[in-house]
């Protein structure tokens, strides 16, 4: 009797990126795309949600010249991700949207925001973050 095992292709891991992540290449000289490949060693899909894009666009318009340039660079980096339009209910903060979408989509979140990381850990959402200004680490199971 011969048993055939089907090769099961895992769906790519969805990773929602917080706005601060797009500044990592500027401030820490870390290529987040290659570091994510190394960290995860599997297919993943980096997701830019509309509220994050809007945050970066506001920084471009309202920041000083240097910060505006950094935000412009961050936006170029962000646009390499899969863009998803997300409705922002009145009074809801961007972090609230990230938490909700991470739960709904069973996604990982990449952020360096301490409060957001804590909220995500409390609901068992895996979090990727920059550690010691030089590499990426992950809390939780994917």
C-alpha positions as CSV (number, residue, x, y, z in Angstrom):
1,X,0.0,0.0,0.0
2,X,1.4,3.3,-1.1
3,X,0.6,6.5,0.8
4,X,0.9,9.7,-1.1
5,X,1.5,12.9,0.9
6,X,0.4,16.0,-0.8
7,X,2.7,19.0,-0.5
8,X,0.7,21.6,1.3
9,X,1.7,25.1,0.4
10,X,1.3,27.4,3.3
11,X,-0.4,30.7,2.7
12,X,1.9,33.7,3.0
13,X,2.0,35.2,6.5
14,X,0.3,38.6,6.5
15,X,2.4,41.3,8.2
16,X,0.8,44.6,9.0
17,X,3.4,47.3,9.2
18,X,3.1,50.2,11.6
19,X,4.3,53.7,10.3
20,X,7.4,53.6,12.5
21,X,8.7,50.5,10.6
22,X,9.1,52.5,7.4
23,X,11.6,54.7,9.2
24,X,13.8,51.8,10.3
25,X,15.9,51.8,7.1
26,X,16.6,55.5,7.6
27,X,17.4,55.5,11.3
28,X,19.0,52.1,11.8
29,X,20.2,51.2,8.3
30,X,18.3,48.0,8.4
31,X,16.8,46.6,5.2
32,X,13.5,45.4,6.6
33,X,12.7,43.3,3.5
34,X,15.8,41.1,3.6
35,X,15.7,40.9,7.4
36,X,12.1,39.7,7.3
37,X,13.1,37.0,4.8
38,X,15.9,35.9,7.1
39,X,13.7,36.0,10.3
40,X,10.7,34.2,8.9
41,X,12.2,31.9,6.3
42,X,8.9,31.5,4.5
43,X,6.5,33.5,2.3
44,X,5.0,36.6,3.7
45,X,3.0,39.5,2.5
46,X,3.8,43.0,3.9
47,X,0.6,45.0,4.2
48,X,0.2,48.8,4.2
49,X,-3.2,49.8,5.5
50,X,-4.6,53.2,4.5
51,X,-4.5,54.9,8.0
52,X,-0.7,54.2,8.1
53,X,-0.2,55.7,4.6
54,X,-2.2,58.7,5.7
55,X,0.0,59.1,8.8
56,X,3.1,59.2,6.6
57,X,1.6,61.6,4.1
58,X,0.7,64.0,7.0
59,X,4.3,63.8,8.2
60,X,5.5,64.8,4.7
61,X,3.3,67.9,4.7
62,X,3.6,69.0,8.3
63,X,7.2,68.2,9.3
64,X,10.4,70.1,9.1
65,X,12.4,69.8,5.9
66,X,14.6,66.9,7.2
67,X,11.7,65.0,8.7
68,X,9.6,65.6,5.6
69,X,12.4,64.1,3.4
70,X,12.6,61.1,5.8
71,X,8.8,60.7,5.6
72,X,9.0,60.9,1.7
73,X,11.6,58.1,1.8
74,X,9.4,56.1,4.2
75,X,6.4,56.5,1.9
76,X,8.4,55.2,-1.1
77,X,9.3,52.2,1.0
78,X,5.7,51.7,2.2
79,X,4.4,51.7,-1.3
80,X,6.4,48.5,-2.0
81,X,3.9,46.7,0.3
82,X,0.4,45.5,-0.6
83,X,-1.9,48.4,0.0
84,X,-5.3,47.8,1.6
85,X,-7.9,50.5,2.0
86,X,-9.4,50.3,5.5
87,X,-12.4,52.3,6.7
88,X,-11.5,54.4,9.8
89,X,-14.5,54.7,12.1
90,X,-14.8,58.1,13.7
91,X,-12.9,58.4,16.9
92,X,-10.9,55.2,16.3
93,X,-7.1,55.5,16.5
94,X,-4.7,53.9,14.0
95,X,-3.4,51.5,16.7
96,X,-7.0,50.4,17.3
97,X,-7.4,49.6,13.5
98,X,-4.1,47.7,13.6
99,X,-5.2,45.6,16.5
100,X,-8.6,44.9,15.0
101,X,-7.2,43.9,11.5
102,X,-4.4,41.8,13.1
103,X,-7.1,39.8,14.9
104,X,-9.5,39.7,11.9
105,X,-6.8,38.6,9.4
106,X,-4.8,36.5,11.8
107,X,-1.8,38.7,10.9
108,X,1.5,39.4,12.4
109,X,2.3,43.1,13.3
110,X,5.6,44.7,12.7
111,X,6.0,47.7,15.1
112,X,8.4,49.4,17.4
113,X,5.7,51.1,19.4
114,X,5.9,49.8,23.0
115,X,2.2,50.3,23.9
116,X,1.0,48.7,20.7
117,X,3.3,45.7,21.2
118,X,1.9,45.3,24.7
119,X,-1.7,45.4,23.4
120,X,-1.0,42.9,20.7
121,X,0.8,40.5,23.1
122,X,-2.2,40.6,25.4
123,X,-4.4,39.2,22.6
124,X,-1.7,36.7,21.4
125,X,-0.9,38.5,18.1
126,X,2.7,37.8,17.1
127,X,4.8,41.0,17.0
128,X,8.0,41.7,15.0
129,X,10.2,44.5,16.2
130,X,13.7,46.0,15.9
131,X,16.0,44.8,18.7
132,X,19.3,46.5,19.8
133,X,19.0,48.8,16.7
134,X,20.5,46.1,14.5
135,X,18.2,43.1,13.9
136,X,14.6,42.0,13.9
137,X,13.1,39.8,16.6
138,X,9.6,38.2,17.0
139,X,7.4,37.7,20.0
140,X,4.8,35.0,19.6
141,X,4.2,32.0,17.3
142,X,3.5,32.2,13.6
